Amino acid sequence: MDEIWQELAYLAYHLHWGLDPLLDLEHGDRIRLLEEVASLNERAWQGVVGG
């Protein structure tokens, strides 16, 4: 159950979505969205550190 809350918190923080829209996502869609947001964050971080 903690894993779901971590997923929800991560997406809510980065996407500024409420809990209901996130809970409405299928698990596979939520995982895909997590991966995409993480990729965007990584690319942004690389731009900051020059890597």
N, CA, C and O atoms as CSV, one atom per row, in Angstrom:
chain,resi,resn,atom,element,x,y,z
A,1,MET,N,N,0.820,-1.198,0.000
A,1,MET,CA,C,0.000,0.000,0.000
A,1,MET,C,C,0.863,1.262,0.000
A,1,MET,O,O,0.487,2.273,-0.593
A,2,ASP,N,N,2.024,1.204,0.666
A,2,ASP,CA,C,2.911,2.362,0.682
A,2,ASP,C,C,3.382,2.726,-0.719
A,2,ASP,O,O,3.547,3.904,-1.035
A,3,GLU,N,N,3.597,1.721,-1.555
A,3,GLU,CA,C,4.059,1.980,-2.916
A,3,GLU,C,C,3.044,2.807,-3.699
A,3,GLU,O,O,3.422,3.711,-4.444
A,4,ILE,N,N,1.779,2.506,-3.537
A,4,ILE,CA,C,0.731,3.269,-4.223
A,4,ILE,C,C,0.756,4.722,-3.772
A,4,ILE,O,O,0.658,5.631,-4.596
A,5,TRP,N,N,0.887,4.946,-2.466
A,5,TRP,CA,C,0.922,6.316,-1.950
A,5,TRP,C,C,2.164,7.048,-2.438
A,5,TRP,O,O,2.106,8.251,-2.692
A,6,GLN,N,N,3.280,6.350,-2.573
A,6,GLN,CA,C,4.481,6.985,-3.120
A,6,GLN,C,C,4.262,7.390,-4.571
A,6,GLN,O,O,4.654,8.482,-4.984
A,7,GLU,N,N,3.637,6.511,-5.340
A,7,GLU,CA,C,3.320,6.827,-6.736
A,7,GLU,C,C,2.403,8.035,-6.813
A,7,GLU,O,O,2.643,8.962,-7.587
A,8,LEU,N,N,1.355,8.018,-6.009
A,8,LEU,CA,C,0.377,9.108,-6.029
A,8,LEU,C,C,1.010,10.430,-5.611
A,8,LEU,O,O,0.759,11.465,-6.228
A,9,ALA,N,N,1.828,10.394,-4.569
A,9,ALA,CA,C,2.470,11.617,-4.090
A,9,ALA,C,C,3.417,12.188,-5.151
A,9,ALA,O,O,3.450,13.397,-5.378
A,10,TYR,N,N,4.175,11.316,-5.788
A,10,TYR,CA,C,5.126,11.741,-6.823
A,10,TYR,C,C,4.389,12.426,-7.970
A,10,TYR,O,O,4.766,13.516,-8.400
A,11,LEU,N,N,3.337,11.777,-8.459
A,11,LEU,CA,C,2.586,12.342,-9.581
A,11,LEU,C,C,1.836,13.603,-9.184
A,11,LEU,O,O,1.813,14.573,-9.942
A,12,ALA,N,N,1.232,13.604,-8.022
A,12,ALA,CA,C,0.494,14.784,-7.568
A,12,ALA,C,C,1.440,15.976,-7.446
A,12,ALA,O,O,1.092,17.091,-7.836
A,13,TYR,N,N,2.622,15.743,-6.911
A,13,TYR,CA,C,3.604,16.805,-6.731
A,13,TYR,C,C,4.045,17.389,-8.071
A,13,TYR,O,O,4.074,18.607,-8.247
A,14,HIS,N,N,4.385,16.515,-9.007
A,14,HIS,CA,C,4.944,16.967,-10.272
A,14,HIS,C,C,3.890,17.434,-11.269
A,14,HIS,O,O,4.159,18.323,-12.077
A,15,LEU,N,N,2.713,16.859,-11.226
A,15,LEU,CA,C,1.683,17.203,-12.206
A,15,LEU,C,C,0.619,18.147,-11.659
A,15,LEU,O,O,-0.181,18.699,-12.414
A,16,HIS,N,N,0.615,18.326,-10.342
A,16,HIS,CA,C,-0.374,19.181,-9.683
A,16,HIS,C,C,-1.798,18.664,-9.931
A,16,HIS,O,O,-2.731,19.436,-10.149
A,17,TRP,N,N,-1.929,17.360,-9.891
A,17,TRP,CA,C,-3.230,16.707,-10.042
A,17,TRP,C,C,-3.765,16.362,-8.667
A,17,TRP,O,O,-3.002,16.157,-7.723
A,18,GLY,N,N,-5.078,16.300,-8.563
A,18,GLY,CA,C,-5.716,15.867,-7.332
A,18,GLY,C,C,-5.709,14.349,-7.210
A,18,GLY,O,O,-5.342,13.632,-8.141
A,19,LEU,N,N,-6.118,13.890,-6.058
A,19,LEU,CA,C,-6.108,12.455,-5.772
A,19,LEU,C,C,-7.086,11.678,-6.659
A,19,LEU,O,O,-6.742,10.604,-7.153
A,20,ASP,N,N,-8.280,12.195,-6.867
A,20,ASP,CA,C,-9.278,11.461,-7.649
A,20,ASP,C,C,-8.830,11.148,-9.076
A,20,ASP,O,O,-8.955,10.001,-9.503
A,21,PRO,N,N,-8.311,12.126,-9.834
A,21,PRO,CA,C,-7.858,11.777,-11.194
A,21,PRO,C,C,-6.740,10.737,-11.203
A,21,PRO,O,O,-6.674,9.900,-12.103
A,22,LEU,N,N,-5.862,10.791,-10.203
A,22,LEU,CA,C,-4.781,9.810,-10.142
A,22,LEU,C,C,-5.301,8.428,-9.801
A,22,LEU,O,O,-4.834,7.431,-10.352
A,23,LEU,N,N,-6.260,8.361,-8.902
A,23,LEU,CA,C,-6.842,7.067,-8.538
A,23,LEU,C,C,-7.668,6.478,-9.673
A,23,LEU,O,O,-7.844,5.262,-9.751
A,24,ASP,N,N,-8.178,7.338,-10.556
A,24,ASP,CA,C,-8.968,6.866,-11.693
A,24,ASP,C,C,-8.116,6.194,-12.760
A,24,ASP,O,O,-8.641,5.466,-13.602
A,25,LEU,N,N,-6.812,6.427,-12.734
A,25,LEU,CA,C,-5.924,5.809,-13.725
A,25,LEU,C,C,-5.790,4.315,-13.459
A,25,LEU,O,O,-5.770,3.877,-12.309
A,26,GLU,N,N,-5.699,3.546,-14.524
A,26,GLU,CA,C,-5.354,2.135,-14.402
A,26,GLU,C,C,-3.915,2.061,-13.897
A,26,GLU,O,O,-3.116,2.966,-14.139
A,27,HIS,N,N,-3.595,0.988,-13.201
A,27,HIS,CA,C,-2.249,0.877,-12.628
A,27,HIS,C,C,-1.165,0.973,-13.699
A,27,HIS,O,O,-0.160,1.657,-13.507
A,28,GLY,N,N,-1.364,0.303,-14.806
A,28,GLY,CA,C,-0.382,0.350,-15.890
A,28,GLY,C,C,-0.189,1.754,-16.436
A,28,GLY,O,O,0.930,2.153,-16.758
A,29,ASP,N,N,-1.278,2.503,-16.542
A,29,ASP,CA,C,-1.187,3.883,-17.010
A,29,ASP,C,C,-0.445,4.757,-15.994
A,29,ASP,O,O,0.333,5.636,-16.365
A,30,ARG,N,N,-0.698,4.504,-14.723
A,30,ARG,CA,C,-0.031,5.274,-13.674
A,30,ARG,C,C,1.476,4.991,-13.695
A,30,ARG,O,O,2.282,5.907,-13.530
A,31,ILE,N,N,1.853,3.733,-13.898
A,31,ILE,CA,C,3.272,3.376,-13.973
A,31,ILE,C,C,3.920,4.049,-15.177
A,31,ILE,O,O,5.022,4.587,-15.072
A,32,ARG,N,N,3.249,4.021,-16.303
A,32,ARG,CA,C,3.782,4.675,-17.519
A,32,ARG,C,C,3.971,6.165,-17.283
A,32,ARG,O,O,4.983,6.737,-17.687
A,33,LEU,N,N,3.004,6.792,-16.631
A,33,LEU,CA,C,3.097,8.214,-16.334
A,33,LEU,C,C,4.255,8.493,-15.369
A,33,LEU,O,O,4.964,9.488,-15.519
A,34,LEU,N,N,4.441,7.624,-14.391
A,34,LEU,CA,C,5.579,7.760,-13.475
A,34,LEU,C,C,6.894,7.726,-14.247
A,34,LEU,O,O,7.787,8.538,-14.006
A,35,GLU,N,N,7.003,6.788,-15.169
A,35,GLU,CA,C,8.228,6.650,-15.950
A,35,GLU,C,C,8.482,7.887,-16.798
A,35,GLU,O,O,9.618,8.351,-16.900
A,36,GLU,N,N,7.435,8.419,-17.403
A,36,GLU,CA,C,7.580,9.598,-18.257
A,36,GLU,C,C,7.972,10.825,-17.445
A,36,GLU,O,O,8.844,11.589,-17.861
A,37,VAL,N,N,7.339,11.023,-16.289
A,37,VAL,CA,C,7.674,12.161,-15.432
A,37,VAL,C,C,9.106,12.020,-14.917
A,37,VAL,O,O,9.847,13.002,-14.875
A,38,ALA,N,N,9.497,10.815,-14.529
A,38,ALA,CA,C,10.867,10.590,-14.065
A,38,ALA,C,C,11.869,10.899,-15.173
A,38,ALA,O,O,12.924,11.474,-14.909
A,39,SER,N,N,11.552,10.527,-16.396
A,39,SER,CA,C,12.430,10.811,-17.527
A,39,SER,C,C,12.565,12.315,-17.750
A,39,SER,O,O,13.663,12.818,-17.988
A,40,LEU,N,N,11.453,13.021,-17.674
A,40,LEU,CA,C,11.497,14.481,-17.819
A,40,LEU,C,C,12.335,15.111,-16.711
A,40,LEU,O,O,13.124,16.022,-16.963
A,41,ASN,N,N,12.163,14.629,-15.498
A,41,ASN,CA,C,12.937,15.156,-14.376
A,41,ASN,C,C,14.424,14.890,-14.559
A,41,ASN,O,O,15.255,15.753,-14.274
A,42,GLU,N,N,14.755,13.707,-15.029
A,42,GLU,CA,C,16.157,13.368,-15.227
A,42,GLU,C,C,16.787,14.255,-16.298
A,42,GLU,O,O,17.908,14.736,-16.133
A,43,ARG,N,N,16.064,14.468,-17.391
A,43,ARG,CA,C,16.586,15.337,-18.452
A,43,ARG,C,C,16.751,16.770,-17.958
A,43,ARG,O,O,17.729,17.438,-18.295
A,44,ALA,N,N,15.796,17.241,-17.160
A,44,ALA,CA,C,15.892,18.592,-16.596
A,44,ALA,C,C,17.084,18.696,-15.657
A,44,ALA,O,O,17.805,19.694,-15.672
A,45,TRP,N,N,17.293,17.665,-14.835
A,45,TRP,CA,C,18.410,17.677,-13.899
A,45,TRP,C,C,19.742,17.653,-14.652
A,45,TRP,O,O,20.693,18.328,-14.256
A,46,GLN,N,N,19.808,16.889,-15.719
A,46,GLN,CA,C,21.044,16.847,-16.512
A,46,GLN,C,C,21.350,18.209,-17.096
A,46,GLN,O,O,22.514,18.592,-17.211
A,47,GLY,N,N,20.303,18.950,-17.468
A,47,GLY,CA,C,20.514,20.303,-17.980
A,47,GLY,C,C,21.046,21.235,-16.912
A,47,GLY,O,O,21.806,22.155,-17.213
A,48,VAL,N,N,20.653,21.006,-15.659
A,48,VAL,CA,C,21.109,21.859,-14.556
A,48,VAL,C,C,22.565,21.583,-14.233
A,48,VAL,O,O,23.347,22.512,-14.028
A,49,VAL,N,N,22.931,20.310,-14.186
A,49,VAL,CA,C,24.301,19.948,-13.797
A,49,VAL,C,C,25.245,19.873,-14.991
A,49,VAL,O,O,26.442,19.637,-14.826
A,50,GLY,N,N,24.708,20.073,-16.194
A,50,GLY,CA,C,25.556,20.090,-17.379
A,50,GLY,C,C,25.992,18.749,-17.880
A,50,GLY,O,O,27.023,18.621,-18.540
A,51,GLY,N,N,25.171,17.701,-17.553
A,51,GLY,CA,C,25.581,16.365,-17.970
A,51,GLY,C,C,24.837,15.915,-19.125
A,51,GLY,O,O,25.059,14.805,-19.608
